[in-house]
Amino acid sequence: MSTPQRSVAKPSGSGRSFSSFMQRLGDGAASFGIRWIPDPFALAVILTLMVFGAALAFTPHGPVELIDQWYGGFWRLLTFAMQMVLIVVTGFGLATAPSMQRALRWVASLPRSRTGAIVVTALAGSILSFLHWGVGLIVSAFLAREVARYARDNGLAVHFPLLAAAAYGGGVISQTGLTSSGALLVNTPGHFLESSIGLIPLSETIFQPYNLIFVLLTVVVTPLLLALLHPSPATTVVYAGQDDDDSVEEPLSDEERRLPANRVNRSRVLCWAIALAGLFFVVRYILAEGLLGLDLNVLNFGFLMLGLLMHGSLGNYSRAIMRASSAAGGIILQFPFYAGILGLMAGSGLFSMIADWFVSISTPDTFPLYSMISAALVNFAVPSGGGQWAVQGPIATAAALQLGLPAHLAVMSVMMGDQLTNLAQPFWLLPILGVTGLKAGQVMGYTILLMFVVFIINAACLLWLV
């Protein structure tokens, strides 16, 4: 775990008023985050109490009934919670594979300025998050740390919390990418809305023009905005951690290597046999269903097997996953609390009240925007794309059909809202904090500013391109 330190570099005077304004804006955002944003678990408890109070005030349910609904919600999403944990740990397993580590060090060596460091980190986070949000979340965290190491060792004063914000901010397109929870769920046979909307292929959700243009604009704007927010060299916090070895190779003596148990643990034959069998299934599945037919389980399975293959032994991969468990620890602790909040909101009717109000003021032209805003607000209490879709999906799709709109608008507007306020909700920031050793407040001031800019892009696409 790293310990940031302040750079001793002297400020470089910039006479440009716009640059000075953006720098002051970034400093203000950082100060706000450090002063006002609590630890993620504290925020989960505060949100629980706020939702409980709102349900008590605005619904006919009493406190005893609400407590029962809260407890019931704790265990409603265990399957999905396990899928989320697997996404994080399999992403962690890929990031610590030797070949991936070499690739990260190569990418980290590309920037030649602090602006380049921020841009490269954010672009990599965006591209990876579009392909697979779990891999993007974890690999970009390791990349931010590698970029920070390289910059420090080569005399570049790059603000480490801003690098972490770039890694996390790149994920603002994750739910409009190939692993969008809602888009994958409605493309999975047997999903809970199949009787009303049928199966919706990814060509009608993720690959809609309004979504692709939103993704492209966001990928361009995110790194440029964050680079402009870089503080002056005098207040820059550089990476001060040790050059940690991310290798999971177990050091053994020659005698220990010859022991039968260790020969099994290190066997490439066993590792490759199971990994190639698993990847054979994934390839066969893609050939039969197409790349756009991938669902969450197949993606998790594929990345698990790919990680095994890249590590080359069962023992190495097992140690990588054990190390990954610390990055998933915050999710394991907090996911039941957010599931409890979901139980409160769904059981009390509070969720339906919020969604129904937005539906009631919607027209065919404004529905996508209002659906996105309602999802963004609910995401503060339920930061799970799949969990949120489970409750908001029936309301959003019914409203879309009633207004004569295609169901894909309901899916993508909810997913856009869900991912937007992830920038102001530290739940999915937990793995990055675990890798970087930073606190939520050091990072989230920057991502909250980014959230307002992305909202403008989002609203424009939904109002003018749909």
Disulfide bonds with the S-S distance in Angstrom:
none
